[in-house]
């Protein structure tokens, strides 16, 4: 947690709430963890206990923490937004989440901007092909195809809120953990829907299951595919290719990477182009144009 900044003009209780909130988002304080006592927090921040209590009240009203009588204050396992006095549709939170996921279509993959690629693919476009790669790799590795595809499609969902931070920027930026972002993205959903999405994100980040390892390889393979395609357009993407290949874990992904770098990214349409007239004739009942 960050101490109070004397130069910050916000009230001390607001700064304390922000400090604890940031610690939760970055994983410094994990879901289910107990916060230090009011007395300990008051000493740490150098304020009266009442000021800390006001900060905790704000966090509780925002859905970040729960108070347990005789025990203390704990970070919620699953975030809950305050319920509005006006009744909302029971799936309003789901609709909001899906609108938010649409923002990924507007979010460019930031790393390619370093190569002065004016219009790189969006995070949504990247995720779509990651899902397709995941299906292929899951079949080759004997993993659950459906779960792998779901992990692939959701793996960058948190970037709607923190953006796509390129590798060169990660040493300078500390962002909220994907699990923490997802907890708040899904806070307005029915519990059964929120749990599915949160569990998928947690599984992907832990990378302990075969499906998660395959999904992470799918992410790297998609980056490799895009790098090879940009290289064919004249961009120097060799570093992206090398780091993508080096990060692969499964044998199927390593073999697929070799096929990608040894092939021509534009060759997929050559057979179609060569047979264009024959194909056109066959689709028109044999009549050549």
C-alpha positions in Angstrom: 0.0 0.0 0.0 1.1 3.5 -0.8 1.3 6.0 2.1 -0.6 9.3 2.1 0.9 12.0 -0.2 1.0 15.4 1.7 0.8 17.2 -1.7 -2.4 15.3 -2.7 -5.3 17.7 -2.0 -7.8 14.8 -1.6 -9.1 14.0 1.9 -7.0 11.5 3.8 -9.9 8.9 3.8 -10.1 9.1 0.0 -6.4 8.6 -0.4 -6.4 5.6 2.0 -9.3 4.0 0.2 -7.5 4.5 -3.1 -4.3 3.0 -1.7 -6.1 -0.1 -0.4 -8.1 -0.4 -3.7 -4.8 -0.3 -5.7 -3.2 -2.9 -3.5 -6.2 -5.2 -4.2 -6.1 -4.6 -7.9 -2.4 -5.3 -8.2 -2.6 -8.5 -6.2 -0.6 -7.1 -3.2 -3.7 -7.9 -1.1 -5.4 -11.0 -2.4 -9.1 -12.0 -2.5 -10.1 -13.4 0.8 -7.2 -11.8 2.7 -7.9 -9.9 5.9 -6.9 -6.2 6.0 -4.7 -5.0 8.8 -6.7 -3.7 11.8 -8.0 -0.2 12.0 -5.4 0.6 14.6 -2.6 -0.7 12.4 -3.9 1.1 9.3 -4.2 4.3 11.3 -0.6 4.0 12.4 0.7 3.2 8.9 -1.1 6.1 7.3 -0.6 8.5 10.2 -4.2 9.4 10.7 -7.0 9.0 13.3 -8.8 5.7 13.4 -12.1 7.4 12.4 -10.4 8.4 9.1 -9.5 4.8 8.4 -13.1 3.7 9.3 -14.4 6.2 6.7 -12.1 4.8 4.1 -13.2 1.2 4.9 -16.8 2.2 4.7 -16.3 3.6 1.2 -14.6 0.4 0.1 -17.4 -1.7 1.6 -20.0 0.4 -0.2 -18.1 0.0 -3.5 -18.1 -3.8 -3.0 -14.4 -4.3 -2.4 -14.5 -5.6 1.2 -16.7 -7.1 3.8 -16.7 -6.5 7.5 -17.2 -9.5 9.8 -18.3 -8.8 13.4 -15.6 -9.8 15.9 -13.2 -10.8 13.1 -12.2 -7.9 10.9 -12.4 -6.6 7.3 -11.7 -9.0 4.4 -11.3 -8.5 0.7 -14.2 -10.0 -1.2 -13.6 -13.2 -3.2 -15.9 -11.8 -5.8 -16.6 -8.2 -6.3 -20.2 -7.0 -5.9 -21.4 -3.7 -7.1 -23.9 -1.8 -5.0 -27.5 -2.6 -6.0 -29.4 0.4 -7.4 -32.7 1.4 -5.9 -34.1 1.1 -9.4 -34.7 -2.5 -10.4 -32.5 -3.5 -13.4 -32.8 -6.3 -15.8 -31.2 -9.5 -14.3 -28.8 -9.8 -17.2 -27.9 -6.1 -17.4 -24.5 -6.9 -16.1 -24.0 -9.5 -18.8 -25.0 -7.0 -21.5 -22.6 -4.4 -20.1 -19.8 -7.0 -20.1 -20.5 -7.8 -23.7 -20.5 -4.2 -24.7 -17.2 -3.8 -22.9 -15.7 -6.7 -24.8 -16.7 -4.9 -28.0 -14.1 -2.3 -27.1 -11.4 -4.8 -27.9 -12.3 -4.3 -31.5 -11.1 -0.7 -31.2 -8.0 -1.4 -29.2 -4.8 -1.9 -31.3 -2.1 -4.4 -30.5 0.4 -1.8 -29.1 3.6 -3.7 -29.8 3.3 -3.4 -33.6 3.1 0.3 -33.3 6.9 0.2 -32.5 7.4 -0.9 -36.1 5.4 2.0 -37.4 2.7 -0.2 -38.6 -0.1 2.3 -39.0 -3.1 0.1 -38.6 -2.1 -3.0 -36.6 -4.7 -5.7 -35.8 -7.0 -5.1 -32.8 -6.9 -7.1 -29.6 -10.2 -8.6 -30.7 -8.8 -9.7 -34.1 -5.8 -11.2 -32.3 -8.0 -13.1 -29.8 -10.2 -14.5 -32.6 -7.3 -16.2 -34.3 -5.8 -17.2 -30.9 -9.0 -19.2 -30.4 -8.7 -20.9 -33.8 -5.0 -21.8 -33.1 -6.1 -23.0 -29.7 -8.6 -25.4 -31.3 -5.9 -26.9 -33.5 -3.3 -27.2 -30.8 -5.8 -28.7 -28.3 -6.7 -31.4 -30.9 -3.0 -32.2 -31.4 -2.2 -32.2 -27.7 -5.3 -34.1 -26.6 -6.6 -31.2 -24.6 -10.3 -30.2 -24.2 -11.0 -28.2 -27.4 -13.9 -26.2 -26.1 -12.3 -25.1 -22.8 -9.0 -24.2 -24.6 -11.0 -22.1 -27.1 -12.8 -20.3 -24.2 -9.4 -19.6 -22.5 -8.1 -18.2 -25.8 -11.0 -15.9 -26.4 -10.9 -14.5 -22.9 -7.2 -14.2 -22.3 -7.0 -10.5 -23.1 -10.4 -9.5 -21.8 -8.9 -7.4 -19.0 -7.2 -5.1 -21.6 -10.5 -3.1 -22.0 -9.5 -1.4 -18.7 -5.7 -1.4 -18.6 -4.9 -1.3 -22.3 -2.5 -3.4 -24.3 0.9 -2.8 -22.7 3.8 -3.8 -25.0 6.7 -5.8 -23.6 9.0 -2.8 -23.5 6.5 -0.9 -21.3 5.9 -3.6 -18.7 9.1 -2.8 -16.8 7.8 0.7 -16.1 4.1 0.0 -15.5 2.4 -1.8 -12.7 -1.2 -2.7 -13.6 -4.0 -4.5 -11.9 -3.9 -8.3 -12.2 -6.2 -9.8 -14.8 -8.0 -11.7 -12.0 -8.8 -8.4 -10.2 -9.9 -6.7 -13.4 -12.2 -9.6 -14.2 -13.7 -9.6 -10.8 -15.0 -6.1 -11.4 -15.9 -6.6 -15.0 -18.2 -9.4 -13.9 -19.5 -7.8 -10.7 -23.0 -7.1 -12.0 -23.5 -10.6 -13.5 -25.5 -13.5 -12.1 -23.1 -15.5 -10.0 -23.1 -18.6 -12.2 -22.0 -16.5 -15.2 -19.4 -14.5 -13.3 -17.8 -17.7 -11.8 -17.3 -19.3 -15.2 -15.5 -16.2 -16.6 -13.5 -15.6 -13.5 -12.5 -19.3 -13.3 -11.3 -19.3 -16.9 -9.2 -16.2 -16.3 -7.7 -17.6 -13.2 -6.9 -20.9 -15.0 -5.2 -19.1 -17.9 -3.1 -17.0 -15.6 -2.0 -20.0 -13.4 -1.1 -22.0 -16.5 -1.2 -25.2 -14.6 -3.7 -27.2 -16.8 -2.9 -28.6 -20.2 -5.7 -26.4 -21.6 -4.1 -23.3 -20.2 -0.6 -24.2 -21.4 -2.1 -24.8 -24.9 -3.9 -21.5 -24.8 -0.8 -19.6 -23.9 1.0 -21.3 -26.8 -1.9 -20.3 -29.0 -1.3 -16.7 -28.0 2.4 -16.9 -29.0 1.6 -18.8 -32.2 -0.8 -16.1 -33.3 1.8 -13.5 -32.6 4.2 -15.5 -34.7 1.7 -15.8 -37.6 1.2 -12.0 -37.5 4.9 -11.3 -37.4 5.5 -13.5 -40.4 2.7 -11.8 -42.3 4.1 -8.3 -41.4 7.5 -9.4 -42.4 6.2 -10.3 -45.8 5.0 -6.7 -46.0 8.5 -5.5 -45.4 8.5 -4.9 -41.6 11.5 -6.2 -39.5 9.6 -8.6 -37.2 12.4 -11.1 -36.5 12.6 -10.2 -32.7 8.9 -10.9 -32.3 9.3 -14.2 -34.1 12.2 -15.3 -31.9 10.6 -14.4 -28.6 7.3 -16.1 -29.6 9.1 -19.3 -30.5 11.2 -19.3 -27.4 8.1 -19.0 -25.2 6.4 -22.1 -26.6 5.8 -25.1 -24.2 4.1 -27.8 -26.1 5.7 -30.0 -28.7 2.7 -29.4 -31.1 3.2 -25.7 -30.9 6.9 -26.0 -31.6 6.3 -28.1 -34.7 3.6 -25.7 -35.9 6.0 -22.8 -35.4 8.5 -24.5 -37.7 5.8 -25.0 -40.3 4.9 -21.3 -40.1 8.4 -19.9 -40.4 9.4 -22.2 -43.2 6.3 -21.4 -45.3 4.9 -18.6 -47.3 2.1 -16.6 -45.6 0.5 -15.8 -48.9 0.6 -19.4 -50.3 -2.8 -20.4 -48.9 -4.7 -18.8 -51.8 -2.4 -19.9 -54.6 -4.2 -23.2 -55.4 -7.5 -21.3 -55.5 -6.1 -18.6 -57.8 -4.6 -21.2 -60.1 -7.9 -23.0 -60.4 -10.0 -19.9 -60.6 -11.5 -20.4 -64.0 -12.3 -24.1 -63.4 -13.9 -23.3 -60.0 -15.9 -20.5 -61.5 -17.2 -22.8 -64.3 -18.1 -25.5 -61.9 -20.1 -23.2 -59.7 -22.0 -22.0 -62.8 -23.0 -25.3 -64.1 -19.9 -25.8 -66.3 -20.4 -22.7 -68.3 -17.1 -20.9 -68.8 -17.2 -17.1 -68.7 
